[in-house]
Amino acid sequence: MHDDPRYPVGPFEAPKGPLSEAGRAALIGEIQKAPSLLRAALGGLTAPQADTPYRPGGWTLRQVAHHVPDSHLNAYVRFRLALTEDKPTIKTYAEDLWAELPEAKTAPVELSLDLLEALHRRFVLLLENMSPAEWSRQLTHPDHGLVGLEWMLAMYAWHGRHHTAHVTSLRARQGWS
């Protein structure tokens, strides 16, 4: 755990060179487990607790719960674009504005947890069936330039850990068991 509440698991670190098959499998396993870990982290929160920001100026835990499937839906689509197009340029989105939309601020977290579980079942099927040649495919990210699908895999495995830790670290600081 890191002291900076913005990055409780530390900032994202890109893989150094190609991943091994075991390295990819471990990251796919993290993506597979992310929905259940986030569900467990959010379990039993009262509405006022869910509406508490994880840090001053940060999103509420409810907004975090809705952000993760928003982001991972984009990741899933980005993978599919990279697998079917030659180095596509993907579109970014204003995640800060998405988090301010009324349903992101008020909807029950269970809606997004259910969505994340279904999405990750499909996402993991895609990831587990990619060939070595497919893992070498790339896309162009407007903020990061040309990136490979292994980079994307590592990014979204980290992303699930990162936001789950926002929830668990706030719970620990507040003494919410």
MDAnalysis code that builds the backbone (N, CA, C; Angstrom):
import MDAnalysis as mda
import numpy as np

u = mda.Universe.empty(531, n_residues=177, atom_resindex=np.repeat(np.arange(177), 3), trajectory=True)
u.add_TopologyAttr("name", ["N", "CA", "C"] * 177)
u.add_TopologyAttr("resid", np.arange(1, 178))
u.add_TopologyAttr("resname", ["MET", "HIS", "ASP", "ASP", "PRO", "ARG", "TYR", "PRO", "VAL", "GLY", "PRO", "PHE", "GLU", "ALA", "PRO", "LYS", "GLY", "PRO", "LEU", "SER", "GLU", "ALA", "GLY", "ARG", "ALA", "ALA", "LEU", "ILE", "GLY", "GLU", "ILE", "GLN", "LYS", "ALA", "PRO", "SER", "LEU", "LEU", "ARG", "ALA", "ALA", "LEU", "GLY", "GLY", "LEU", "THR", "ALA", "PRO", "GLN", "ALA", "ASP", "THR", "PRO", "TYR", "ARG", "PRO", "GLY", "GLY", "TRP", "THR", "LEU", "ARG", "GLN", "VAL", "ALA", "HIS", "HIS", "VAL", "PRO", "ASP", "SER", "HIS", "LEU", "ASN", "ALA", "TYR", "VAL", "ARG", "PHE", "ARG", "LEU", "ALA", "LEU", "THR", "GLU", "ASP", "LYS", "PRO", "THR", "ILE", "LYS", "THR", "TYR", "ALA", "GLU", "ASP", "LEU", "TRP", "ALA", "GLU", "LEU", "PRO", "GLU", "ALA", "LYS", "THR", "ALA", "PRO", "VAL", "GLU", "LEU", "SER", "LEU", "ASP", "LEU", "LEU", "GLU", "ALA", "LEU", "HIS", "ARG", "ARG", "PHE", "VAL", "LEU", "LEU", "LEU", "GLU", "ASN", "MET", "SER", "PRO", "ALA", "GLU", "TRP", "SER", "ARG", "GLN", "LEU", "THR", "HIS", "PRO", "ASP", "HIS", "GLY", "LEU", "VAL", "GLY", "LEU", "GLU", "TRP", "MET", "LEU", "ALA", "MET", "TYR", "ALA", "TRP", "HIS", "GLY", "ARG", "HIS", "HIS", "THR", "ALA", "HIS", "VAL", "THR", "SER", "LEU", "ARG", "ALA", "ARG", "GLN", "GLY", "TRP", "SER"])
u.atoms.positions = np.array([
    [0.848, -1.175, 0.000],
    [0.000, 0.000, 0.000],
    [0.899, 1.245, 0.000],
    [0.528, 2.230, -0.784],
    [1.270, 3.483, -0.859],
    [0.545, 4.552, -0.050],
    [1.265, 5.593, 0.338],
    [0.689, 6.649, 1.167],
    [-0.187, 7.612, 0.383],
    [0.022, 7.744, -0.915],
    [-0.746, 8.677, -1.729],
    [-2.129, 8.087, -1.980],
    [-3.216, 8.705, -1.462],
    [-4.541, 8.120, -1.641],
    [-5.004, 8.079, -3.098],
    [-4.351, 8.851, -3.961],
    [-4.695, 8.770, -5.390],
    [-4.224, 7.453, -5.989],
    [-3.117, 6.928, -5.486],
    [-2.504, 5.721, -6.041],
    [-2.182, 4.731, -4.927],
    [-3.214, 4.138, -4.323],
    [-2.961, 3.255, -3.179],
    [-2.157, 2.001, -3.518],
    [-2.111, 1.590, -4.783],
    [-1.263, 0.459, -5.177],
    [-0.064, 0.942, -5.986],
    [0.152, 2.255, -5.991],
    [1.225, 2.853, -6.768],
    [0.746, 3.171, -8.179],
    [1.474, 4.050, -8.864],
    [1.097, 4.381, -10.242],
    [1.339, 3.197, -11.178],
    [0.674, 3.228, -12.314],
    [0.847, 2.171, -13.309],
    [2.291, 2.130, -13.781],
    [2.822, 0.916, -13.865],
    [4.155, 0.698, -14.432],
    [4.007, -0.243, -15.605],
    [4.388, 0.245, -16.776],
    [4.287, -0.558, -17.998],
    [5.250, -1.742, -17.930],
    [4.882, -2.856, -18.556],
    [5.795, -4.007, -18.592],
    [7.107, -3.631, -19.282],
    [8.179, -4.189, -18.783],
    [9.506, -3.980, -19.382],
    [9.739, -5.110, -20.379],
    [9.445, -4.859, -21.639],
    [9.617, -5.882, -22.663],
    [8.410, -6.798, -22.751],
    [8.505, -7.779, -23.654],
    [7.377, -8.696, -23.870],
    [7.076, -9.525, -22.625],
    [5.805, -9.840, -22.447],
    [5.393, -10.692, -21.338],
    [5.555, -12.161, -21.717],
    [5.837, -12.969, -20.741],
    [5.843, -14.408, -20.967],
    [4.395, -14.882, -20.994],
    [4.196, -16.111, -21.428],
    [2.853, -16.690, -21.410],
    [2.318, -16.717, -19.976],
    [3.193, -17.052, -19.027],
    [2.784, -17.076, -17.617],
    [2.460, -15.669, -17.113],
    [3.210, -14.690, -17.569],
    [2.945, -13.304, -17.184],
    [1.603, -12.826, -17.697],
    [1.293, -13.161, -18.949],
    [-0.020, -12.812, -19.498],
    [-1.126, -13.532, -18.723],
    [-0.917, -14.811, -18.452],
    [-1.933, -15.591, -17.726],
    [-2.190, -14.992, -16.340],
    [-1.151, -14.528, -15.675],
    [-1.326, -13.921, -14.352],
    [-2.154, -12.638, -14.447],
    [-1.889, -11.834, -15.449],
    [-2.647, -10.596, -15.615],
    [-4.094, -10.879, -16.018],
    [-4.297, -11.865, -16.859],
    [-5.661, -12.272, -17.217],
    [-6.389, -12.743, -15.955],
    [-5.682, -13.463, -15.100],
    [-6.273, -13.900, -13.829],
    [-6.693, -12.726, -12.963],
    [-5.904, -11.654, -12.971],
    [-6.282, -10.456, -12.216],
    [-7.542, -9.836, -12.792],
    [-7.638, -9.786, -14.109],
    [-8.834, -9.239, -14.740],
    [-10.035, -10.127, -14.406],
    [-9.829, -11.420, -14.392],
    [-10.917, -12.351, -14.064],
    [-11.425, -12.130, -12.635],
    [-10.509, -11.873, -11.706],
    [-10.877, -11.727, -10.295],
    [-11.366, -10.323, -9.936],
    [-11.094, -9.353, -10.774],
    [-11.397, -7.954, -10.432],
    [-12.852, -7.721, -10.030],
    [-13.835, -8.258, -10.755],
    [-15.223, -7.989, -10.334],
    [-15.547, -8.503, -8.937],
    [-15.096, -9.704, -8.603],
    [-15.418, -10.235, -7.271],
    [-14.669, -9.467, -6.185],
    [-13.461, -9.013, -6.467],
    [-12.714, -8.232, -5.477],
    [-13.364, -6.869, -5.255],
    [-13.815, -6.242, -6.336],
    [-14.497, -4.954, -6.187],
    [-15.827, -5.134, -5.459],
    [-16.554, -6.188, -5.796],
    [-17.830, -6.464, -5.115],
    [-17.584, -6.668, -3.618],
    [-16.573, -7.431, -3.269],
    [-16.271, -7.670, -1.859],
    [-15.874, -6.363, -1.158],
    [-15.098, -5.534, -1.839],
    [-14.668, -4.269, -1.249],
    [-15.853, -3.345, -0.973],
    [-16.836, -3.354, -1.863],
    [-18.004, -2.483, -1.726],
    [-19.109, -3.099, -0.867],
    [-18.988, -4.371, -0.563],
    [-20.045, -5.083, 0.149],
    [-20.357, -4.501, 1.509],
    [-21.650, -4.366, 1.774],
    [-22.107, -3.944, 3.084],
    [-22.031, -2.454, 3.366],
    [-21.638, -1.653, 2.384],
    [-21.586, -0.212, 2.618],
    [-22.994, 0.366, 2.706],
    [-23.168, 1.321, 3.591],
    [-24.418, 2.065, 3.644],
    [-24.418, 3.089, 2.511],
    [-25.575, 3.658, 2.206],
    [-25.646, 4.691, 1.158],
    [-24.740, 5.879, 1.492],
    [-24.750, 6.384, 2.734],
    [-23.825, 7.495, 3.029],
    [-22.346, 7.105, 2.857],
    [-21.996, 5.874, 3.196],
    [-20.617, 5.432, 2.993],
    [-20.291, 5.369, 1.503],
    [-21.204, 4.836, 0.695],
    [-20.977, 4.757, -0.754],
    [-20.850, 6.139, -1.374],
    [-21.431, 7.134, -0.739],
    [-21.379, 8.500, -1.259],
    [-20.250, 9.322, -0.636],
    [-19.289, 8.642, -0.021],
    [-18.119, 9.285, 0.563],
    [-16.969, 9.260, -0.442],
    [-16.327, 10.400, -0.673],
    [-15.161, 10.408, -1.564],
    [-14.009, 9.607, -0.950],
    [-13.268, 8.900, -1.802],
    [-12.152, 8.097, -1.291],
    [-10.975, 8.965, -0.874],
    [-10.974, 10.225, -1.299],
    [-9.968, 11.209, -0.888],
    [-10.580, 12.588, -1.100],
    [-10.057, 13.618, -0.437],
    [-10.575, 14.965, -0.688],
    [-10.466, 15.306, -2.180],
    [-11.570, 15.744, -2.748],
    [-11.587, 16.093, -4.165],
    [-11.722, 14.900, -5.100],
    [-11.816, 13.703, -4.547],
    [-11.920, 12.490, -5.363],
    [-13.360, 12.067, -5.551],
    [-13.531, 11.029, -6.338],
    [-14.855, 10.470, -6.568],
    [-15.363, 9.783, -5.311],
    [-16.691, 9.656, -5.250],
    [-17.276, 8.843, -4.194],
    [-17.054, 7.367, -4.545],
    [-17.237, 6.516, -3.552],
    [-17.102, 5.082, -3.824],
    [-18.146, 4.633, -4.836],
    [-19.321, 5.252, -4.823],
    [-20.360, 4.939, -5.812],
    [-19.861, 5.296, -7.226],
    [-19.251, 6.463, -7.364],
    [-18.726, 6.865, -8.670],
    [-17.605, 5.930, -9.122],
    [-16.771, 5.505, -8.189],
    [-15.712, 4.541, -8.515],
    [-16.342, 3.250, -9.021],
    [-17.381, 2.778, -8.328],
    [-18.053, 1.532, -8.726],
    [-18.610, 1.626, -10.140],
    [-19.091, 2.782, -10.532],
    [-19.640, 2.946, -11.878],
    [-18.536, 3.223, -12.908],
    [-17.452, 3.846, -12.472],
    [-16.342, 4.142, -13.382],
    [-15.649, 2.879, -13.889],
    [-15.459, 1.911, -13.023],
    [-14.680, 0.728, -13.434],
    [-15.311, 0.038, -14.644],
    [-16.608, -0.299, -14.653],
    [-17.143, -0.911, -15.875],
    [-17.168, 0.052, -17.059],
    [-17.356, 1.363, -16.812],
    [-17.258, 2.315, -17.925],
    [-15.905, 2.178, -18.604],
    [-14.861, 2.175, -17.797],
    [-13.501, 2.089, -18.318],
    [-13.224, 0.738, -18.968],
    [-13.655, -0.336, -18.325],
    [-13.351, -1.668, -18.833],
    [-14.185, -2.019, -20.064],
    [-15.361, -1.406, -20.205],
    [-16.099, -1.536, -21.471],
    [-15.279, -0.928, -22.607],
    [-14.698, 0.226, -22.337],
    [-13.836, 0.854, -23.335],
    [-12.628, -0.027, -23.642],
    [-12.045, -0.632, -22.608],
    [-10.892, -1.512, -22.816],
    [-11.257, -2.688, -23.704],
    [-12.384, -3.307, -23.424],
    [-12.843, -4.455, -24.203],
    [-13.019, -4.071, -25.678],
    [-13.659, -2.948, -25.912],
    [-13.843, -2.471, -27.295],
    [-12.491, -2.163, -27.933],
    [-11.584, -1.581, -27.190],
    [-10.258, -1.254, -27.729],
    [-9.505, -2.518, -28.130],
    [-9.587, -3.554, -27.321],
    [-8.966, -4.827, -27.688],
    [-9.557, -5.344, -28.990],
    [-10.868, -5.330, -29.089],
    [-11.533, -5.848, -30.288],
    [-11.164, -5.020, -31.519],
    [-11.051, -3.709, -31.360],
    [-10.626, -2.867, -32.482],
    [-9.204, -3.232, -32.907],
    [-8.310, -3.399, -31.934],
    [-6.918, -3.726, -32.260],
    [-6.794, -5.099, -32.905],
    [-7.702, -6.008, -32.579],
    [-7.664, -7.352, -33.160],
    [-8.274, -7.406, -34.560],
    [-9.018, -6.380, -34.932],
    [-9.717, -6.427, -36.218],
    [-9.331, -5.297, -37.177],
    [-8.528, -4.368, -36.703],
    [-8.085, -3.252, -37.537],
    [-6.582, -3.097, -37.380],
    [-5.960, -2.449, -38.331],
    [-4.513, -2.251, -38.297],
    [-4.171, -0.982, -37.519],
    [-3.653, -1.147, -36.322],
    [-3.222, -0.049, -35.460],
    [-4.266, 1.070, -35.381],
    [-5.488, 0.729, -34.974],
    [-6.535, 1.760, -34.925],
    [-6.209, 2.850, -33.909],
    [-6.653, 4.033, -34.196],
    [-6.584, 5.114, -33.223],
    [-7.871, 5.059, -32.422],
    [-7.726, 4.856, -31.146],
    [-8.906, 4.730, -30.291],
    [-9.333, 6.106, -29.805],
    [-10.554, 6.179, -29.363],
    [-11.107, 7.417, -28.833],
    [-11.004, 7.397, -27.316],
    [-10.607, 8.513, -26.760],
    [-10.647, 8.652, -25.315],
    [-12.036, 9.153, -24.929],
    [-12.281, 9.246, -23.639],
    [-13.560, 9.783, -23.175],
    [-13.296, 10.603, -21.920],
    [-14.182, 11.519, -21.622],
    [-14.036, 12.407, -20.464],
    [-14.535, 11.688, -19.212],
    [-13.685, 10.820, -18.649],
    [-14.127, 10.001, -17.514],
    [-14.564, 10.858, -16.332],
    [-13.947, 12.019, -16.147],
    [-14.372, 12.904, -15.065],
    [-15.805, 13.396, -15.274],
    [-16.174, 13.664, -16.529],
    [-17.542, 14.096, -16.820],
    [-18.517, 12.926, -16.766],
    [-18.081, 11.743, -17.211],
    [-18.933, 10.555, -17.102],
    [-19.290, 10.314, -15.635],
    [-18.327, 10.524, -14.747],
    [-18.554, 10.286, -13.316],
    [-19.527, 11.297, -12.713],
    [-19.757, 12.398, -13.399],
    [-20.685, 13.416, -12.913],
    [-22.100, 13.246, -13.455],
    [-22.299, 12.323, -14.388],
    [-23.646, 12.095, -14.911],
    [-24.541, 11.565, -13.791],
    [-25.825, 11.903, -13.836],
    [-26.715, 11.555, -12.709],
    [-26.697, 10.082, -12.311],
    [-26.721, 9.154, -13.268],
    [-26.747, 7.742, -12.883],
    [-25.448, 7.301, -12.244],
    [-24.333, 7.942, -12.594],
    [-23.051, 7.596, -11.978],
    [-22.982, 8.078, -10.537],
    [-23.809, 9.065, -10.201],
    [-23.810, 9.612, -8.848],
    [-24.914, 9.045, -7.970],
    [-25.885, 8.336, -8.596],
    [-27.037, 7.909, -7.794],
    [-27.421, 6.436, -7.936],
    [-27.048, 5.784, -9.020],
    [-27.494, 4.406, -9.253],
    [-26.890, 3.458, -8.219],
    [-27.607, 2.403, -7.898],
    [-27.046, 1.400, -6.978],
    [-25.767, 0.795, -7.560],
    [-24.779, 0.570, -6.699],
    [-23.508, 0.013, -7.170],
    [-23.696, -1.381, -7.754],
    [-24.716, -2.098, -7.311],
    [-24.946, -3.461, -7.800],
    [-25.147, -3.504, -9.311],
    [-25.759, -2.460, -9.873],
    [-25.939, -2.422, -11.328],
    [-24.598, -2.514, -12.048],
    [-23.646, -1.724, -11.589],
    [-22.338, -1.724, -12.244],
    [-21.521, -2.956, -11.889],
    [-21.711, -3.491, -10.691],
    [-21.012, -4.727, -10.340],
    [-21.498, -5.886, -11.204],
    [-22.807, -5.953, -11.436],
    [-23.350, -6.990, -12.320],
    [-22.821, -6.816, -13.748],
    [-22.799, -5.581, -14.214],
    [-22.265, -5.295, -15.551],
    [-20.802, -5.702, -15.646],
    [-20.013, -5.352, -14.639],
    [-18.586, -5.678, -14.643],
    [-18.368, -7.187, -14.666],
    [-19.161, -7.936, -13.903],
    [-19.021, -9.395, -13.893],
    [-19.301, -9.986, -15.268],
    [-20.386, -9.572, -15.893],
    [-20.712, -10.093, -17.226],
    [-19.656, -9.671, -18.248],
    [-19.262, -8.428, -18.197],
    [-18.241, -7.926, -19.121],
    [-16.943, -8.705, -18.972],
    [-16.506, -8.933, -17.755],
    [-15.224, -9.614, -17.542],
    [-15.285, -11.081, -17.946],
    [-16.440, -11.708, -17.824],
    [-16.542, -13.090, -18.323],
    [-16.258, -13.094, -19.829],
    [-16.832, -12.167, -20.537],
    [-16.616, -12.081, -21.988],
    [-15.187, -11.631, -22.302],
    [-14.689, -10.647, -21.574],
    [-13.343, -10.112, -21.784],
    [-12.306, -11.217, -21.586],
    [-12.449, -11.979, -20.517],
    [-11.492, -13.059, -20.233],
    [-11.529, -14.115, -21.336],
    [-12.701, -14.444, -21.854],
    [-12.776, -15.389, -22.981],
    [-11.974, -14.877, -24.174],
    [-12.115, -13.595, -24.455],
    [-11.341, -12.999, -25.545],
    [-9.847, -13.122, -25.268],
    [-9.435, -12.714, -24.086],
    [-8.012, -12.694, -23.733],
    [-7.399, -14.095, -23.728],
    [-8.129, -15.050, -23.192],
    [-7.591, -16.422, -23.091],
    [-7.454, -17.090, -24.455],
    [-8.159, -16.610, -25.436],
    [-8.120, -17.245, -26.752],
    [-7.298, -16.486, -27.780],
    [-6.537, -15.495, -27.326],
    [-5.686, -14.749, -28.253],
    [-4.418, -15.549, -28.572],
    [-4.028, -15.500, -29.819],
    [-2.803, -16.176, -30.263],
    [-1.589, -15.303, -29.961],
    [-0.390, -15.885, -29.985],
    [0.813, -15.067, -29.798],
    [0.888, -13.912, -30.805],
    [0.492, -14.146, -32.040],
    [0.518, -13.073, -33.036],
    [-0.463, -11.960, -32.656],
    [-1.597, -12.328, -32.118],
    [-2.578, -11.306, -31.724],
    [-2.059, -10.460, -30.558],
    [-1.289, -11.078, -29.667],
    [-0.726, -10.305, -28.554],
    [0.262, -9.252, -29.038],
    [0.794, -9.391, -30.229],
    [1.745, -8.402, -30.747],
    [1.048, -7.238, -31.450],
    [-0.264, -7.293, -31.562],
    [-0.996, -6.215, -32.228],
    [-0.952, -4.937, -31.380],
    [-1.178, -3.814, -32.049],
    [-1.061, -2.517, -31.394],
    [-2.249, -1.621, -31.738],
    [-2.373, -0.573, -30.938],
    [-3.343, 0.474, -31.226],
    [-2.686, 1.811, -30.898],
    [-3.277, 2.864, -31.410],
    [-2.768, 4.193, -31.124],
    [-3.697, 4.849, -30.111],
    [-3.120, 5.176, -28.972],
    [-3.857, 5.843, -27.908],
    [-3.485, 7.322, -27.962],
    [-4.462, 8.221, -28.063],
    [-4.135, 9.646, -28.186],
    [-3.241, 10.188, -27.070],
    [-3.316, 9.613, -25.871],
    [-2.506, 10.095, -24.748],
    [-1.186, 9.350, -24.582],
    [-1.078, 8.139, -25.118],
    [0.104, 7.298, -24.876],
    [0.846, 6.891, -26.137],
    [0.317, 7.237, -27.291],
    [0.960, 6.851, -28.546],
    [0.653, 5.413, -28.911],
    [1.561, 4.801, -29.659],
    [1.386, 3.424, -30.111],
    [1.678, 2.476, -28.945],
    [0.689, 1.682, -28.576],
    [0.851, 0.740, -27.463],
    [0.388, -0.644, -27.906],
    [0.985, -1.649, -27.315],
    [0.629, -3.028, -27.623],
    [-0.462, -3.546, -26.701],
    [-1.030, -4.670, -27.081],
    [-2.101, -5.249, -26.278],
    [-1.593, -5.793, -24.942],
    [-0.323, -6.150, -24.863],
    [0.218, -6.546, -23.556],
    [0.242, -5.344, -22.610],
    [0.590, -4.181, -23.123],
    [0.558, -2.948, -22.324],
    [-0.866, -2.705, -21.838],
    [-1.829, -2.870, -22.762],
    [-3.238, -2.681, -22.401],
    [-3.671, -3.682, -21.326],
    [-3.263, -4.923, -21.464],
    [-3.591, -5.950, -20.481],
    [-3.056, -5.551, -19.106],
    [-1.800, -5.146, -19.049],
    [-1.196, -4.734, -17.777],
    [-1.902, -3.506, -17.212],
    [-2.259, -2.563, -18.073],
    [-2.932, -1.341, -17.633],
    [-4.278, -1.660, -16.968],
    [-5.061, -2.528, -17.601],
    [-6.388, -2.784, -17.050],
    [-6.365, -3.750, -15.876],
    [-5.373, -4.603, -15.775],
    [-5.212, -5.401, -14.556],
    [-4.886, -4.457, -13.398],
    [-3.968, -3.521, -13.641],
    [-3.635, -2.508, -12.626],
    [-4.873, -1.677, -12.283],
    [-5.628, -1.272, -13.277],
    [-6.779, -0.395, -13.078],
    [-7.787, -1.015, -12.111],
    [-8.053, -2.300, -12.242],
    [-8.953, -2.970, -11.309],
    [-8.408, -2.957, -9.889],
    [-7.117, -3.271, -9.736],
    [-6.479, -3.238, -8.406],
    [-6.528, -1.829, -7.822],
    [-6.212, -0.860, -8.662],
    [-6.136, 0.555, -8.278],
    [-7.455, 1.027, -7.672],
    [-8.559, 0.798, -8.372],
    [-9.836, 1.297, -7.870],
    [-10.396, 0.457, -6.730],
    [-10.131, -0.822, -6.717],
    [-10.530, -1.632, -5.564],
    [-9.808, -1.126, -4.322],
    [-8.540, -0.767, -4.472],
    [-7.773, -0.241, -3.339],
    [-8.277, 1.128, -2.894],
    [-8.870, 1.909, -3.797],
    [-9.495, 3.158, -3.349],
    [-10.567, 2.848, -2.312],
    [-11.345, 1.824, -2.587],
    [-12.432, 1.443, -1.682],
    [-11.864, 0.864, -0.389],
    [-10.970, -0.113, -0.503],
    [-10.471, -0.786, 0.699],
    [-9.633, 0.147, 1.567],
    [-8.898, 1.059, 0.957],
    [-8.081, 1.974, 1.767],
    [-8.965, 2.976, 2.511],
    [-10.047, 3.457, 1.875],
    [-10.968, 4.342, 2.591],
    [-11.645, 3.580, 3.733],
    [-12.072, 2.363, 3.456],
    [-12.706, 1.560, 4.516],
    [-11.751, 1.399, 5.696],
    [-10.485, 1.140, 5.402],
    [-9.507, 0.968, 6.482],
    [-9.302, 2.281, 7.254],
    [-9.188, 3.378, 6.540],
    [-8.989, 4.669, 7.205],
    [-10.193, 5.054, 8.067],
    [-11.394, 4.700, 7.600],
    [-12.606, 5.062, 8.332],
    [-12.994, 4.026, 9.385],
    [-12.341, 2.868, 9.370],
    [-12.699, 1.807, 10.314],
    [-14.001, 1.110, 9.945],
    [-14.346, 1.152, 8.659],
    [-15.573, 0.472, 8.178],
    [-15.207, -0.976, 7.866],
    [-15.705, -1.907, 8.636],
    [-15.371, -3.308, 8.359],
    [-16.422, -3.946, 7.499],
])
